[in-house]
Amino acid sequence: MMATCYKRVSKKHPCRICGKPDWCSTTASETVSFCARSTLNADRISRYGWGVYYNQNSDSDFTPPFYHSFTRKKRTISRVAIASAPIRDRVYRKLIGFAPALNNSRILDGRGGLRERGISDDLRYGSLPKIVNKRQILVERLIRELAKEEPSISLKGIPGFWKNEGGEWRLWSRFNSSDDLMLIPFVGRDGLIQACQIRFMKYIEGRSGNYVWLSSAKERMGCGPGSPLHHARPGDCLDKPVLVTEGALKAATTQRFLTDRYIVGNSGVATAHGEIVKTARRKPLEIAFDNDSYTNPQVARALAALVRLRRSDEVRYNYNEKVRIVTWDRSIKGIDEALLTRALLQYLTVSEWLKQLSPECFDQAGEQLSLQDRKEAAGRLRYESIQ
C-alpha cells in the first residue's frame, strides 16, 4: 500500500525543489516533495537529512501516513541550538582527521572520486565509516581527544551528532550503509567548516551521486546544518568576480582551473541565494549551475530567482555589476567536467540566456524576472526569426 503512494523523480518530472531528475521523490499526487539535495525552507527534515516540502499550490490536504507518527514524535524529541562556528569547525576537523579520505581507495580513485575530479588535497575530505559500531568507536575517540584538549567542548549542537535513549552520543544514521561514504566539508567565508555533506560513492550510469547533509535534525539532542554556502578558497582576493556552482566538489575543481575567480558552491540550484548575493555584492557574478537550465524548467526558474535577488540587491545597495550565465557544450553536465575536458566556456548575458531556453523554461524563468527582461528576450527571438 505504501509503495504506491510515492514515485521517483525523472527527466520529465524533475524534483520541484532542486530541479534534478534523480534521487529525489514525491507523492503520487505531487503534494509532498522529498529533496535529497536541499533543506532550505523545508517544512520538515527527514531522519537522513532530506528536505520535505509541502506543495503550497495544491488543493489536496494529503499527508503521508508516516508523517502523523513524525508529528507525534516531534513532541518528545529534544533539539538543541546549533553550536558556534569555531566549535563546529574544531569538531569537524577532528572528525576528518580521525577518518581521512586516504583510508578509502574508492573515495580517492573511484568513479566520481577526488582524483577523477582533479582534487589532490585529499586531507580536506573524510571517509565516514559505513558500520554503526565503527562510527560509535569514532565518536568515543573524538570525545576523548576533545576532552584532553579542551574539556568545555562537547558534541552538543554539532549537526550529525545526537544522543540515544541511554544518553550516549551517536553519529549520523542508526543504520549501516552498504556504500562508501565521502565526508565533504562546507567552509564559510571565514575559513571555518560550517557543516559537512555525505556523498554515497556508488556509481549509477546516467545519475549523479547522492548527497545528503551530515544531519541529526530528527534525533534526540540533535540539530540540522541548514544550507550553508561553501567557499572554495576563503581569504582569497575578494575583488575577483564571484562564480557560483553546485556543490563543494565542483567548486574545488573549478577553483583549480579558474584562479582569477572567487568560487563558491551551494548545495543545489535553489539554495543559499541570499549568501551568494551577499558574497558577490558590488562584484561581477557568474552563475555556473549544471548545464540543464535550457531544458529543465525547475532549474531555469531557480537560476532566474537568483538573478532577480541579485538585481534587488543592486538597487538596495546602489551598484551595477555584470551578471553572466556560464555555459559550455550541452552534452557535458557540470562545469567541473567541462574544465577537466578543456571544453570552451561561454559567458552569456541574462537576455542571451533567456533566448536559448525552451518555451517551458522561458516561461518559468520569465515568472521570476521582470517584464522588461521577457520583452527584450522575446524581441531578440522575433528579430532573429525574420533575418
Secondary structure, 3 states (H helix, E strand, C coil): CHHHHEEECCCCCCCCCCCCCCCCEEECCCCEEEECCCCCCCCEECCCCCEEEECCCCCCCCCCHHHHHHHHHHCCCCECCCCCHHHHHHHHHHHHHHCEHHHCHHHHHCCCCCCCCCCCCHHHCEEECCCHHHHHHHHHHHHHHHHHHCCCCCCCCCCCEEECCCCCEEECCCCCCCCCEEEEEEECCCCCEEEEEEEECCCCCCCCCEEEECCCCCCCCECCCCCCCEECCCCCCCCCCEEEEECHHHHHHHHHHCCCCEEEEECCCCCCHHHHHHHCCCCCEEEECCCCCCCCHHHHHHHHHHHHHHHHHHHHHCCCCCEEEEECCCCCCCHHHHHHCCCCCEEECHHHHHHCCCHHHHHHHHHHCCHHHHHHHHHHHHHHHCC
